[in-house]
């Protein structure tokens, strides 16, 4: 009840995806999800959590949707998709030539 059900589902998927990707791919995906959260187009839960903890301090966030069983895979998929806006673009990391060993998850 304390954590956003949407954020829980996103985090679970992100951990699973991260196990199969290199660090650069993980950073790009993390950035993309953060951008979706900050844009508030898919959900306002991040700001609701900040309100409940930092602003009003009532510790009573109103998550939307309020339960895990109300969040389907399609809803979570939208956070992993590229942002459909010409003003936004994915994180671009510089090429690394010094290391020949790919960084992968140890989890």
Residue, then its C-alpha position, 0 to 999 in steps of 0.5 A: x500500500x505504501x508503494x505505487x503499484x505501477x512503479x512496482x510493476x515497472x521495477x520488476x520488469x526493469x530488473x528482469x530486462x537489466x539482467x539481459x543487457x549491458x550497462x549502457x542499455x540499462x542506463x538508456x532504459x532507466x533514462x527513458x522510464x524517468x522521462x516518462x515519469x516526469x512527463x506525467x502523461x502515463x501516470x501522476x504517481x511519482x508526483x503523488x508520492x512526492x506530495x504525500x511524503x514531502x509536501x503534505x506529509x500525510x503519507x497517504x498517496x492516492x495511486x492510480x490505479x490503486x492495485x497491482x491487479x489493475x495494471x496490465x502488461x500493456x500499461x507497463x510496456x508504455x514506460x519502456x517505449x520511446x517517447x513519441x515527441x520530437x522534443x525528447x530523445x533517448x540518452x546518447x552515451x559516448x562510444x567506449x574504445x578503452x574496454x573490450x570487456x562488456x559490462x553485464x549484470x552479475x545478478 
